[in-house]
């Protein structure tokens, strides 16, 4: 498993195990512990969480693993996120979902995540969504305080535009270590809006969520999805791989050191995804996927 350097004292596994659907996997603590051990043995040491996942339940479910087997904590890097406030039975006072990057909310979210995850520190904390009301100075001061307290090692963002990224970075002494963004053959916006070029310029490795578009590539009946299935199937035959492996290889071909997040709780599917690191697509094959997605040739 290749390791990607994010900071002087921090590397991530090239593939990241995502736990946003953990609440749907219906695993016992022992089953989940075994799953975690298995992907750690495969070299996937970085795990992705957020406070809101599973209606605020997933972090605590994962935390049961670390309570059961605390020795696993030193073998992994935990990423989690904050700033989205969902309408939830846990928070009946909220009238609508919204964002909150105030110092108070960030600190409260971190304390809650630390308790839920049964850990003393978070390796990387991300601002989950851009907040139009974000005071960059306040967020920077909050990040500094959390790092000095030893509660968070490094910081990043998620779903930020280059300008939003640069605004927050301009207030920080330490660099933001990642921007977690969506990328898949159905949604290629970040390949066209400067996001990935911006991160490559800064030598910041992006985490990639929804690599398989939530399964839409396999089941959606739109013209775009149909074109993609046909093209991906052809390329899969050419490189002797599965469609999902071709998709991961398509993402990994990008020169910005992308870190794909695997969302499956099936260890066999996780193993299948890892094979894609050895699949080398040609430039033409990469652009065949681009053409299939856009429905027209390159200009």
MARLO-347508 format. One record per residue: y, x, z of N, C-alpha, C in turn; residue in three letters. Coordinates in Angstrom, 2 decimals, m for minus. Layout:
BEGIN
Y, X, Z, Y, X, Z, Y, X, Z, ala
...
//
This chain:
BEGIN
m1.19, 0.84, 0.00, 0.00, 0.00, 0.00, 1.24, 0.88, 0.00, unk
2.08, 0.71, m1.01, 3.31, 1.46, m1.06, 4.26, 1.02, 0.05, unk
4.99, 1.97, 0.61, 6.00, 1.68, 1.61, 7.38, 1.83, 0.98, unk
8.29, 0.91, 1.31, 9.65, 0.94, 0.78, 10.60, 1.22, 1.93, unk
11.43, 2.23, 1.76, 12.37, 2.62, 2.81, 13.60, 1.72, 2.76, unk
13.90, 1.08, 3.87, 15.08, 0.23, 3.97, 16.20, 0.89, 4.77, unk
15.83, 1.72, 5.72, 16.80, 2.45, 6.53, 16.11, 3.73, 7.00, unk
16.87, 4.62, 7.63, 16.30, 5.90, 8.06, 15.10, 5.70, 8.98, unk
15.14, 4.65, 9.79, 14.09, 4.43, 10.78, 13.23, 3.21, 10.47, unk
13.26, 2.75, 9.21, 12.56, 1.50, 8.90, 12.02, 1.49, 7.48, unk
10.70, 1.23, 7.36, 10.09, 0.98, 6.06, 9.36, m0.35, 6.12, unk
9.24, m0.99, 4.97, 8.49, m2.23, 4.82, 7.29, m1.98, 3.92, unk
6.25, m2.78, 4.10, 5.16, m2.78, 3.12, 5.68, m3.41, 1.84, unk
5.17, m2.95, 0.69, 5.66, m3.46, m0.59, 5.47, m4.96, m0.72, unk
4.37, m5.47, m0.20, 4.14, m6.91, m0.13, 4.39, m7.36, 1.31, unk
4.94, m8.56, 1.44, 5.28, m9.11, 2.75, 4.52, m10.41, 2.94, unk
3.99, m10.62, 4.13, 3.29, m11.86, 4.42, 4.28, m12.89, 4.95, unk
4.39, m14.01, 4.25, 5.31, m15.06, 4.65, 4.63, m16.12, 5.50, unk
5.34, m16.60, 6.50, 4.77, m17.57, 7.43, 5.54, m18.88, 7.48, unk
6.24, m19.20, 6.41, 7.05, m20.42, 6.44, 6.20, m21.68, 6.39, unk
4.94, m21.57, 5.94, 4.05, m22.73, 5.91, 2.97, m22.66, 7.00, unk
3.16, m21.78, 7.94, 2.14, m21.57, 8.98, 1.73, m22.86, 9.67, unk
2.68, m23.75, 9.88, 2.40, m25.01, 10.58, 1.42, m25.89, 9.81, unk
1.30, m25.64, 8.49, 0.41, m26.44, 7.65, m1.00, m25.85, 7.56, unk
m1.19, m24.65, 8.07, m2.48, m23.98, 7.89, m3.52, m24.46, 8.89, unk
m3.08, m25.08, 9.96, m4.01, m25.65, 10.97, m5.01, m24.62, 11.48, unk
m4.53, m23.42, 11.77, m5.40, m22.37, 12.29, m5.37, m22.37, 13.82, unk
m6.51, m22.07, 14.42, m6.54, m21.82, 15.85, m5.90, m20.45, 16.11, unk
m5.62, m20.15, 17.36, m5.03, m18.84, 17.69, m5.97, m17.72, 17.28, unk
m7.26, m17.89, 17.50, m8.21, m16.84, 17.13, m8.29, m16.69, 15.61, unk
m8.24, m17.80, 14.87, m8.27, m17.73, 13.40, m7.01, m17.05, 12.87, unk
m5.86, m17.40, 13.44, m4.62, m16.78, 12.99, m4.59, m15.30, 13.35, unk
m5.08, m14.96, 14.52, m5.13, m13.56, 14.93, m5.99, m12.76, 13.96, unk
m7.11, m13.32, 13.55, m7.98, m12.64, 12.59, m7.29, m12.48, 11.25, unk
m6.56, m13.50, 10.82, m5.82, m13.41, 9.56, m4.77, m12.30, 9.62, unk
m4.03, m12.24, 10.73, m3.02, m11.20, 10.89, m3.67, m9.82, 10.86, unk
m4.78, m9.65, 11.55, m5.47, m8.36, 11.55, m5.94, m8.00, 10.15, unk
m6.39, m8.99, 9.41, m6.88, m8.71, 8.05, m5.76, m8.24, 7.14, unk
m4.59, m8.90, 7.18, m3.55, m8.43, 6.26, m2.91, m7.13, 6.76, unk
m2.95, m6.87, 8.06, m2.52, m5.56, 8.54, m3.45, m4.47, 8.03, unk
m4.74, m4.75, 8.03, m5.72, m3.78, 7.52, m5.53, m3.52, 6.03, unk
m5.02, m4.52, 5.31, m4.75, m4.36, 3.88, m3.46, m3.57, 3.62, unk
m2.71, m3.31, 4.68, m1.44, m2.58, 4.53, m0.22, m3.46, 4.53, unk
m0.40, m4.78, 4.63, 0.75, m5.68, 4.70, 1.19, m5.76, 6.16, unk
2.18, m4.97, 6.50, 2.62, m4.87, 7.88, 3.90, m5.65, 8.16, unk
4.58, m6.09, 7.11, 5.85, m6.80, 7.27, 5.60, m8.30, 7.20, unk
6.13, m9.04, 8.18, 5.94, m10.49, 8.23, 7.30, m11.18, 8.21, unk
7.36, m12.29, 7.50, 8.62, m13.00, 7.30, 8.61, m14.35, 8.00, unk
9.62, m14.57, 8.83, 9.78, m15.81, 9.59, 11.21, m16.32, 9.45, unk
11.46, m17.50, 10.01, 12.81, m18.02, 10.23, 12.74, m18.99, 11.39, unk
13.84, m19.12, 12.10, 13.84, m20.02, 13.26, 13.47, m21.44, 12.89, unk
13.85, m21.88, 11.68, 13.67, m23.30, 11.29, 12.30, m23.60, 10.71, unk
11.49, m22.60, 10.38, 10.24, m22.87, 9.67, 9.33, m23.79, 10.48, unk
8.74, m24.75, 9.76, 7.84, m25.69, 10.41, 8.54, m26.56, 11.42, unk
9.79, m26.95, 11.11, 10.61, m27.73, 12.05, 10.66, m27.03, 13.40, unk
11.01, m25.74, 13.33, 11.18, m24.90, 14.53, 9.87, m24.62, 15.27, unk
8.73, m24.71, 14.59, 7.45, m24.51, 15.26, 6.75, m23.19, 14.90, unk
7.01, m22.66, 13.70, 6.18, m21.57, 13.19, 6.32, m20.28, 14.00, unk
7.51, m19.94, 14.42, 7.66, m18.72, 15.21, 6.81, m18.77, 16.47, unk
6.83, m19.90, 17.15, 6.07, m20.03, 18.40, 4.56, m19.98, 18.14, unk
4.12, m20.54, 17.02, 2.70, m20.47, 16.67, 2.30, m19.00, 16.47, unk
3.11, m18.27, 15.71, 2.83, m16.85, 15.49, 2.89, m16.08, 16.80, unk
3.81, m16.46, 17.67, 3.94, m15.78, 18.95, 2.68, m15.85, 19.79, unk
1.88, m16.90, 19.59, 0.62, m16.99, 20.33, m0.31, m15.83, 19.98, unk
m0.21, m15.35, 18.74, m1.02, m14.19, 18.34, m0.63, m12.96, 19.15, unk
0.68, m12.73, 19.29, 1.14, m11.54, 20.00, 0.92, m11.67, 21.51, unk
0.87, m12.89, 22.01, 0.50, m13.07, 23.41, m1.00, m12.78, 23.61, unk
m1.78, m13.19, 22.61, m3.23, m12.99, 22.66, m3.61, m11.54, 22.42, unk
m2.88, m10.89, 21.49, m3.19, m9.49, 21.12, m1.88, m8.70, 21.03, unk
m1.26, m8.38, 22.15, 0.06, m7.72, 22.14, 0.06, m6.36, 21.46, unk
m1.11, m5.74, 21.34, m1.17, m4.43, 20.68, m0.83, m4.50, 19.20, unk
m0.85, m5.69, 18.61, m0.55, m5.84, 17.19, 0.95, m5.69, 16.91, unk
1.77, m5.90, 17.93, 3.23, m5.87, 17.69, 3.68, m4.53, 17.11, unk
3.15, m3.43, 17.62, 3.58, m2.10, 17.17, 3.10, m1.78, 15.76, unk
2.24, m2.62, 15.22, 1.69, m2.37, 13.88, 2.41, m3.15, 12.79, unk
3.46, m3.89, 13.16, 4.12, m4.76, 12.18, 5.64, m4.68, 12.28, unk
6.29, m5.14, 11.21, 7.74, m5.30, 11.20, 8.01, m6.80, 11.07, unk
8.76, m7.34, 12.02, 9.05, m8.77, 12.04, 10.45, m9.02, 11.48, unk
10.51, m9.87, 10.47, 11.77, m10.35, 9.91, 11.93, m11.81, 10.31, unk
13.09, m12.17, 10.78, 13.37, m13.59, 10.98, 14.82, m13.88, 10.61, unk
15.17, m15.16, 10.62, 16.47, m15.58, 10.09, 17.12, m16.60, 11.01, unk
18.44, m16.74, 10.84, 19.18, m17.75, 11.59, 20.37, m18.22, 10.77, unk
20.94, m19.29, 11.17, 22.23, m19.91, 10.81, 22.08, m21.31, 10.23, unk
20.86, m21.70, 9.80, 20.65, m23.08, 9.36, 20.40, m23.95, 10.58, unk
21.12, m25.06, 10.65, 20.88, m26.05, 11.70, 20.34, m27.31, 11.04, unk
19.05, m27.58, 11.25, 18.41, m28.74, 10.65, 18.60, m29.99, 11.51, unk
18.60, m31.14, 10.84, 18.46, m32.40, 11.55, 17.02, m32.48, 12.01, unk
16.81, m32.62, 13.30, 15.46, m32.52, 13.85, 15.36, m33.31, 15.14, unk
14.14, m33.72, 15.46, 13.92, m34.38, 16.73, 14.24, m33.48, 17.90, unk
14.21, m32.17, 17.68, 14.55, m31.22, 18.72, 16.05, m31.21, 19.00, unk
16.82, m31.62, 18.00, 18.28, m31.59, 18.13, 18.85, m32.93, 17.68, unk
18.66, m33.98, 18.45, 19.07, m35.33, 18.06, 20.58, m35.49, 17.92, unk
21.34, m34.56, 18.46, 22.80, m34.68, 18.39, 23.35, m34.33, 17.01, unk
22.54, m33.71, 16.16, 23.03, m33.30, 14.83, 23.01, m34.48, 13.86, unk
24.12, m34.66, 13.18, 24.24, m35.77, 12.22, 23.81, m35.35, 10.81, unk
24.05, m34.08, 10.46, 23.65, m33.55, 9.15, 23.19, m32.11, 9.32, unk
22.40, m31.64, 8.37, 22.08, m30.22, 8.36, 23.31, m29.42, 7.97, unk
23.49, m28.27, 8.60, 24.66, m27.45, 8.27, 24.39, m26.01, 8.69, unk
25.37, m25.14, 8.45, 25.23, m23.72, 8.76, 26.14, m23.35, 9.92, unk
25.75, m22.31, 10.65, 26.53, m21.86, 11.80, 26.33, m20.37, 11.99, unk
27.34, m19.58, 11.66, 27.27, m18.13, 11.85, 28.18, m17.67, 12.98, unk
28.45, m18.56, 13.90, 29.24, m18.19, 15.06, 28.45, m17.21, 15.93, unk
29.17, m16.41, 16.70, 28.51, m15.46, 17.60, 27.58, m16.19, 18.56, unk
28.03, m17.31, 19.06, 27.22, m18.05, 20.03, 25.90, m18.49, 19.42, unk
25.95, m19.04, 18.20, 24.71, m19.53, 17.60, 23.78, m18.38, 17.23, unk
24.31, m17.31, 16.66, 23.45, m16.18, 16.30, 22.74, m15.62, 17.53, unk
23.49, m15.44, 18.61, 22.89, m14.91, 19.84, 21.85, m15.86, 20.41, unk
22.15, m17.14, 20.41, 21.18, m18.12, 20.91, 19.93, m18.13, 20.05, unk
20.09, m18.03, 18.74, 18.94, m18.02, 17.83, 18.06, m16.81, 18.08, unk
18.69, m15.66, 18.28, 17.93, m14.44, 18.54, 17.14, m14.57, 19.83, unk
17.78, m15.07, 20.88, 17.08, m15.22, 22.16, 15.89, m16.17, 22.01, unk
16.07, m17.24, 21.27, 14.99, m18.20, 21.05, 13.86, m17.57, 20.24, unk
14.22, m16.81, 19.19, 13.20, m16.16, 18.36, 12.42, m15.12, 19.15, unk
13.11, m14.36, 19.98, 12.42, m13.37, 20.81, 11.40, m14.04, 21.72, unk
11.79, m15.15, 22.31, 10.88, m15.87, 23.19, 9.72, m16.47, 22.41, unk
10.02, m17.11, 21.29, 8.98, m17.74, 20.48, 7.98, m16.73, 19.93, unk
8.49, m15.60, 19.49, 7.64, m14.59, 18.86, 6.98, m13.67, 19.87, unk
7.28, m13.85, 21.14, 6.68, m13.05, 22.20, 6.89, m11.56, 21.97, unk
8.14, m11.20, 21.70, 8.48, m9.81, 21.44, 9.81, m9.48, 22.11, unk
10.06, m8.19, 22.30, 11.31, m7.74, 22.91, 12.38, m7.42, 21.87, unk
11.96, m7.32, 20.61, 12.93, m6.95, 19.57, 12.51, m7.53, 18.22, unk
13.50, m7.73, 17.36, 13.29, m8.15, 15.98, 13.61, m6.96, 15.10, unk
12.76, m6.68, 14.14, 13.01, m5.53, 13.27, 14.19, m5.77, 12.34, unk
14.22, m6.94, 11.71, 15.34, m7.28, 10.83, 15.71, m8.74, 11.01, unk
16.98, m8.99, 11.28, 17.52, m10.34, 11.37, 18.35, m10.62, 10.12, unk
18.07, m11.75, 9.48, 18.81, m12.15, 8.28, 19.67, m13.38, 8.56, unk
20.87, m13.40, 7.97, 21.63, m14.64, 7.87, 20.97, m15.44, 6.74, unk
20.46, m16.62, 7.05, 19.55, m17.33, 6.16, 20.23, m17.87, 4.90, unk
21.41, m18.43, 5.06, 22.14, m19.00, 3.92, 23.63, m18.68, 4.05, unk
24.32, m18.49, 2.93, 25.76, m18.24, 3.00, 26.48, m19.40, 3.68, unk
27.37, m19.05, 4.58, 28.13, m20.03, 5.34, 29.60, m19.91, 4.92, unk
30.14, m20.97, 4.34, 31.53, m20.94, 3.89, 32.49, m20.68, 5.05, unk
32.05, m20.97, 6.26, 32.90, m20.79, 7.44, 32.61, m19.47, 8.17, unk
31.82, m18.60, 7.54, 31.47, m17.34, 8.18, 32.70, m16.46, 8.39, unk
32.91, m16.05, 9.61, 33.93, m15.05, 9.93, 33.23, m13.70, 9.95, unk
33.46, m12.90, 8.93, 32.71, m11.66, 8.77, 32.92, m10.71, 9.94, unk
34.11, m10.67, 10.50, 34.37, m9.80, 11.65, 33.56, m10.24, 12.86, unk
33.47, m11.57, 13.07, 32.71, m12.09, 14.20, 31.23, m11.80, 14.05, unk
30.71, m11.97, 12.84, 29.30, m11.69, 12.60, 29.02, m10.20, 12.80, unk
29.91, m9.35, 12.30, 29.72, m7.91, 12.44, 29.71, m7.50, 13.91, unk
30.62, m8.04, 14.69, 30.66, m7.73, 16.12, 29.38, m8.20, 16.81, unk
28.88, m9.36, 16.39, 27.65, m9.90, 16.97, 26.46, m9.03, 16.63, unk
26.38, m8.60, 15.37, 25.31, m7.69, 14.95, 25.34, m6.41, 15.79, unk
26.53, m5.85, 15.97, 26.67, m4.61, 16.72, 26.18, m4.79, 18.16, unk
26.55, m5.91, 18.77, 26.15, m6.16, 20.15, 24.64, m6.33, 20.27, unk
24.03, m7.02, 19.31, 22.58, m7.23, 19.34, 21.83, m5.92, 19.14, unk
22.36, m5.07, 18.29, 21.71, m3.78, 18.07, 21.85, m2.88, 19.29, unk
23.03, m2.84, 19.88, 23.25, m2.02, 21.06, 22.37, m2.49, 22.22, unk
22.09, m3.79, 22.28, 21.23, m4.33, 23.34, 19.75, m4.10, 23.06, unk
19.44, m3.56, 21.89, 18.04, m3.29, 21.54, 17.26, m4.51, 21.13, unk
17.96, m5.61, 20.82, 17.28, m6.85, 20.48, 16.99, m6.98, 18.98, unk
17.78, m6.30, 18.15, 17.57, m6.30, 16.70, 17.78, m4.88, 16.19, unk
16.85, m4.41, 15.36, 16.96, m3.04, 14.84, 17.91, m2.94, 13.65, unk
17.74, m3.86, 12.67, 18.54, m3.83, 11.46, 18.88, m5.26, 11.05, unk
19.83, m5.37, 10.10, 20.30, m6.69, 9.68, 20.33, m6.79, 8.16, unk
20.22, m8.01, 7.68, 20.32, m8.29, 6.26, 20.78, m9.71, 6.06, unk
20.65, m10.18, 4.82, 21.07, m11.53, 4.47, 20.02, m12.16, 3.58, unk
20.21, m13.42, 3.30, 19.28, m14.15, 2.45, 20.07, m15.13, 1.58, unk
19.78, m15.13, 0.28, 20.41, m16.06, m0.66, 21.91, m15.81, m0.82, unk
22.37, m14.61, m0.58, 23.78, m14.27, m0.72, 24.10, m13.82, m2.15, unk
25.28, m14.16, m2.62, 25.79, m13.62, m3.88, 26.28, m12.20, m3.63, unk
26.50, m11.42, m4.69, 27.05, m10.08, m4.49, 28.36, m10.07, m3.70, unk
29.27, m11.01, m3.99, 30.54, m11.05, m3.27, 30.33, m11.38, m1.80, unk
29.46, m12.32, m1.51, 29.18, m12.68, m0.12, 28.55, m11.50, 0.62, unk
27.65, m10.80, m0.06, 27.02, m9.61, 0.52, 28.08, m8.55, 0.82, unk
28.95, m8.28, m0.16, 29.96, m7.24, 0.01, 30.95, m7.57, 1.11, unk
31.29, m8.85, 1.25, 32.22, m9.25, 2.31, 31.67, m8.86, 3.67, unk
30.43, m9.24, 3.96, 29.86, m8.91, 5.26, 29.67, m7.41, 5.40, unk
29.21, m6.76, 4.33, 29.00, m5.31, 4.40, 30.30, m4.57, 4.70, unk
31.41, m5.08, 4.22, 32.69, m4.40, 4.41, 33.11, m4.32, 5.87, unk
32.50, m5.15, 6.72, 32.85, m5.17, 8.14, 31.84, m4.41, 9.00, unk
30.80, m3.87, 8.38, 29.71, m3.24, 9.13, 29.71, m1.73, 8.97, unk
29.36, m1.03, 10.05, 29.16, 0.42, 9.97, 27.79, 0.74, 9.37, unk
26.78, m0.04, 9.74, 25.43, 0.15, 9.19, 25.26, m0.71, 7.95, unk
24.42, m0.26, 7.04, 24.25, m1.04, 5.81, 23.30, m2.22, 6.03, unk
23.58, m3.30, 5.34, 22.64, m4.42, 5.28, 21.40, m3.93, 4.53, unk
20.22, m4.16, 5.08, 19.04, m3.51, 4.53, 18.33, m4.32, 3.46, unk
18.66, m5.62, 3.32, 18.03, m6.41, 2.27, 18.82, m7.68, 2.02, unk
18.57, m8.29, 0.87, 19.03, m9.64, 0.55, 17.78, m10.37, 0.06, unk
17.33, m11.36, 0.81, 16.13, m12.11, 0.41, 16.55, m13.22, m0.54, unk
16.03, m13.17, m1.76, 16.45, m14.11, m2.80, 15.25, m14.73, m3.50, unk
15.47, m15.87, m4.12, 14.41, m16.52, m4.89, 14.32, m15.91, m6.28, unk
13.11, m15.68, m6.72, 12.87, m15.24, m8.10, 11.46, m15.61, m8.50, unk
11.34, m16.28, m9.63, 10.06, m16.60, m10.24, 10.32, m16.96, m11.69, unk
9.30, m17.09, m12.52, 9.54, m17.37, m13.93, 10.23, m18.70, m14.20, unk
10.21, m19.64, m13.26, 10.94, m20.89, m13.44, 12.41, m20.74, m13.07, unk
12.68, m19.98, m12.03, 14.05, m19.75, m11.57, 14.38, m18.27, m11.66, unk
15.07, m17.87, m12.73, 15.41, m16.47, m12.95, 16.90, m16.22, m12.76, unk
17.57, m17.06, m12.01, 19.02, m16.96, m11.85, 19.46, m15.58, m11.39, unk
18.71, m14.98, m10.46, 19.13, m13.69, m9.92, 18.99, m12.55, m10.92, unk
18.29, m12.78, m12.02, 18.23, m11.76, m13.07, 19.43, m11.86, m14.00, unk
20.22, m12.93, m13.87, 21.32, m13.17, m14.80, 22.70, m13.20, m14.16, unk
22.75, m13.32, m12.82, 24.05, m13.48, m12.16, 24.56, m12.22, m11.48, unk
23.87, m11.10, m11.71, 24.32, m9.83, m11.15, 23.75, m9.50, m9.79, unk
22.98, m10.42, m9.20, 22.46, m10.19, m7.85, 21.54, m8.97, m7.80, unk
20.57, m8.90, m8.70, 19.61, m7.79, m8.65, 20.24, m6.47, m9.08, unk
21.18, m6.53, m10.03, 21.89, m5.31, m10.42, 22.74, m4.79, m9.26, unk
23.36, m5.71, m8.55, 24.17, m5.34, m7.38, 23.33, m4.63, m6.33, unk
22.14, m5.15, m6.07, 21.26, m4.53, m5.08, 20.72, m3.19, m5.56, unk
20.43, m3.10, m6.87, 19.98, m1.82, m7.41, 21.10, m0.79, m7.29, unk
22.32, m1.20, m7.55, 23.47, m0.29, m7.42, 23.57, 0.27, m6.01, unk
23.34, m0.61, m5.03, 23.46, m0.21, m3.62, 22.18, 0.42, m3.07, unk
21.12, 0.44, m3.90, 19.80, 0.91, m3.47, 19.30, 0.10, m2.27, unk
19.48, m1.19, m2.36, 19.00, m2.13, m1.35, 17.84, m2.92, m1.95, unk
16.67, m2.84, m1.32, 15.49, m3.52, m1.85, 15.53, m5.00, m1.49, unk
15.46, m5.89, m2.49, 15.47, m7.33, m2.19, 14.08, m7.83, m1.80, unk
14.04, m8.71, m0.82, 12.84, m9.48, m0.54, 12.84, m10.68, m1.49, unk
11.69, m11.01, m2.06, 11.61, m12.08, m3.06, 10.80, m13.24, m2.51, unk
11.46, m14.41, m2.39, 10.74, m15.59, m1.92, 10.43, m16.54, m3.07, unk
9.42, m17.36, m2.87, 8.96, m18.34, m3.86, 8.56, m17.69, m5.18, unk
7.78, m16.62, m5.09, 7.35, m15.90, m6.30, 6.60, m16.80, m7.27, unk
5.83, m17.75, m6.75, 5.02, m18.64, m7.59, 5.67, m20.02, m7.72, unk
6.96, m20.09, m7.37, 7.73, m21.34, m7.50, 7.09, m22.50, m6.76, unk
6.50, m22.20, m5.62, 5.88, m23.25, m4.83, 4.74, m23.95, m5.54, unk
4.11, m23.27, m6.50, 3.00, m23.85, m7.26, 3.43, m24.64, m8.48, unk
4.73, m24.77, m8.70, 5.21, m25.57, m9.83, 4.73, m25.03, m11.18, unk
4.59, m23.71, m11.28, 4.15, m23.12, m12.53, 2.76, m23.62, m12.92, unk
1.94, m23.92, m11.93, 0.56, m24.33, m12.18, 0.41, m25.84, m12.38, unk
1.34, m26.63, m11.85, 1.13, m28.08, m11.84, 2.23, m28.89, m12.52, unk
3.41, m28.34, m12.62, 4.52, m29.13, m13.18, 4.29, m29.41, m14.66, unk
4.69, m30.61, m15.10, 4.45, m31.03, m16.48, 5.68, m30.91, m17.37, unk
6.68, m30.18, m16.92, 7.89, m29.99, m17.74, 7.58, m29.09, m18.93, unk
8.45, m29.13, m19.94, 8.26, m28.27, m21.11, 8.33, m26.80, m20.71, unk
9.23, m26.47, m19.80, 9.35, m25.09, m19.35, 8.06, m24.61, m18.70, unk
7.52, m25.39, m17.77, 6.29, m25.00, m17.09, 5.13, m24.90, m18.07, unk
5.07, m25.79, m19.04, 3.99, m25.75, m20.03, 4.08, m24.49, m20.87, unk
5.29, m24.14, m21.29, 5.47, m22.90, m22.06, 5.05, m21.69, m21.23, unk
5.45, m21.69, m19.98, 5.12, m20.56, m19.11, 3.62, m20.44, m18.89, unk
2.94, m21.55, m18.66, 1.49, m21.49, m18.46, 0.80, m20.89, m19.68, unk
1.23, m21.31, m20.86, 0.61, m20.80, m22.08, 0.85, m19.30, m22.22, unk
2.09, m18.87, m22.03, 2.41, m17.45, m22.17, 1.76, m16.61, m21.09, unk
1.82, m17.07, m19.86, 1.22, m16.33, m18.76, m0.29, m16.23, m18.92, unk
m0.92, m17.28, m19.45, m2.36, m17.25, m19.70, m2.70, m16.21, m20.75, unk
m1.89, m16.12, m21.81, m2.11, m15.13, m22.85, m1.99, m13.72, m22.31, unk
m0.95, m13.48, m21.52, m0.75, m12.14, m20.96, m1.85, m11.82, m19.96, unk
m2.27, m12.82, m19.18, m3.35, m12.61, m18.22, m4.61, m12.13, m18.92, unk
m4.92, m12.70, m20.09, m6.08, m12.26, m20.85, m5.89, m10.83, m21.35, unk
m4.68, m10.50, m21.76, m4.40, m9.16, m22.29, m4.55, m8.07, m21.23, unk
m4.22, m8.39, m19.99, m4.27, m7.37, m18.93, m5.44, m7.58, m17.98, unk
m6.30, m8.55, m18.32, m7.50, m8.84, m17.52, m7.13, m9.17, m16.08, unk
m6.28, m10.18, m15.94, m5.80, m10.57, m14.61, m5.67, m12.08, m14.55, unk
m5.30, m12.58, m13.38, m5.03, m14.01, m13.22, m3.54, m14.28, m13.45, unk
m3.18, m15.54, m13.61, m1.79, m15.88, m13.85, m0.91, m15.45, m12.68, unk
m1.35, m15.70, m11.46, m0.51, m15.34, m10.31, m0.35, m13.83, m10.21, unk
m1.38, m13.07, m10.58, m1.24, m11.61, m10.58, m0.22, m11.16, m11.63, unk
m0.21, m11.81, m12.78, 0.78, m11.49, m13.80, 2.19, m11.76, m13.29, unk
2.36, m12.86, m12.56, 3.68, m13.20, m12.03, 4.15, m12.15, m11.03, unk
3.28, m11.75, m10.12, 3.66, m10.70, m9.17, 3.98, m9.40, m9.89, unk
3.18, m9.05, m10.91, 3.43, m7.83, m11.68, 4.76, m7.93, m12.43, unk
5.08, m9.13, m12.90, 6.35, m9.38, m13.61, 7.52, m9.12, m12.66, unk
7.41, m9.55, m11.42, 8.45, m9.30, m10.42, 8.52, m7.81, m10.08, unk
7.38, m7.19, m9.87, 7.35, m5.79, m9.47, 7.87, m4.84, m10.55, unk
7.90, m5.29, m11.79, 8.40, m4.43, m12.87, 9.91, m4.20, m12.77, unk
10.61, m5.07, m12.07, 12.05, m4.91, m11.93, 12.37, m3.60, m11.23, unk
13.45, m2.92, m11.63, 13.74, m1.58, m11.10, 14.48, m1.56, m9.76, unk
14.54, m2.68, m9.06, 15.31, m2.76, m7.81, 14.43, m2.69, m6.57, unk
13.17, m2.25, m6.73, 12.22, m2.17, m5.61, 12.01, m3.52, m4.93, unk
11.67, m4.56, m5.68, 11.49, m5.88, m5.07, 10.30, m5.90, m4.12, unk
10.43, m6.71, m3.07, 9.38, m6.87, m2.07, 8.90, m8.31, m2.10, unk
7.84, m8.61, m2.84, 7.38, m10.00, m2.96, 6.80, m10.52, m1.64, unk
7.14, m11.76, m1.33, 6.59, m12.42, m0.15, 5.41, m13.29, m0.58, unk
4.26, m13.08, 0.04, 3.07, m13.88, m0.24, 3.04, m15.03, 0.75, unk
2.95, m16.25, 0.25, 3.05, m17.41, 1.14, 1.73, m18.05, 1.51, unk
0.62, m17.48, 1.08, m0.68, m18.10, 1.31, m1.28, m17.66, 2.64, unk
m1.99, m18.59, 3.29, m2.74, m18.28, 4.48, m4.21, m18.02, 4.20, unk
m4.56, m17.88, 2.93, m5.93, m17.59, 2.51, m6.03, m16.10, 2.21, unk
m6.80, m15.38, 2.99, m6.84, m13.93, 2.86, m7.36, m13.49, 1.49, unk
m8.20, m14.29, 0.85, m8.69, m13.93, m0.49, m7.56, m14.00, m1.51, unk
m6.68, m14.98, m1.37, m5.52, m15.07, m2.27, m4.55, m13.92, m2.00, unk
m4.46, m13.52, m0.75, m3.62, m12.37, m0.42, m4.18, m11.12, m1.09, unk
m5.48, m10.91, m1.00, m6.10, m9.76, m1.64, m5.89, m9.79, m3.15, unk
m6.00, m10.98, m3.73, m5.78, m11.13, m5.17, m4.38, m10.71, m5.56, unk
m3.40, m11.09, m4.75, m2.01, m10.75, m5.05, m1.79, m9.25, m5.06, unk
m2.45, m8.55, m4.16, m2.23, m7.10, m4.05, m2.66, m6.34, m5.29, unk
m3.63, m6.88, m6.03, m4.11, m6.22, m7.25, m2.97, m6.07, m8.26, unk
m1.99, m6.95, m8.19, m0.91, m6.94, m9.18, m0.10, m5.65, m9.14, unk
m0.15, m4.92, m8.03, 0.59, m3.66, m7.95, 0.07, m2.64, m8.95, unk
m1.16, m2.82, m9.39, m1.76, m1.88, m10.35, m1.66, m2.38, m11.79, unk
m1.06, m3.54, m12.00, m0.91, m4.09, m13.36, 0.43, m3.65, m13.92, unk
0.42, m2.96, m15.02, 1.65, m2.47, m15.63, 1.94, m3.25, m16.91, unk
2.89, m4.15, m16.84, 3.27, m4.93, m18.01, 4.18, m4.10, m18.91, unk
4.09, m4.32, m20.20, 5.03, m3.70, m21.12, 6.36, m4.45, m21.07, unk
7.39, m3.83, m21.59, 8.69, m4.51, m21.67, 8.57, m5.79, m22.48, unk
7.78, m5.72, m23.57, 7.63, m6.91, m24.42, 6.94, m8.04, m23.65, unk
5.91, m7.72, m22.90, 5.24, m8.75, m22.10, 6.19, m9.36, m21.08, unk
7.01, m8.53, m20.46, 7.97, m9.05, m19.48, 8.92, m10.04, m20.15, unk
9.40, m9.68, m21.33, 10.37, m10.55, m22.02, 9.71, m11.77, m22.66, unk
8.42, m11.70, m22.90, 7.73, m12.92, m23.35, 7.78, m13.99, m22.27, unk
7.67, m13.58, m21.01, 7.83, m14.53, m19.91, 9.26, m15.05, m19.87, unk
10.23, m14.17, m20.07, 11.64, m14.55, m20.10, 11.89, m15.60, m21.18, unk
11.35, m15.35, m22.38, 11.54, m16.29, m23.50, 10.87, m17.62, m23.19, unk
9.67, m17.59, m22.64, 8.97, m18.82, m22.30, 9.75, m19.64, m21.28, unk
10.37, m18.97, m20.34, 11.15, m19.67, m19.32, 12.40, m20.28, m19.90, unk
13.11, m19.53, m20.73, 14.39, m19.99, m21.26, 14.27, m20.89, m22.48, unk
13.13, m20.80, m23.15, 12.94, m21.65, m24.32, 13.64, m21.16, m25.58, unk
14.08, m19.91, m25.55, 14.71, m19.32, m26.75, 14.56, m17.81, m26.68, unk
14.70, m17.17, m27.83, 14.60, m15.72, m27.88, 15.81, m15.07, m27.23, unk
15.70, m13.78, m26.95, 16.84, m13.05, m26.41, 17.97, m13.05, m27.46, unk
19.22, m12.96, m27.03, 20.35, m12.97, m27.99, 20.26, m11.80, m28.98, unk
//
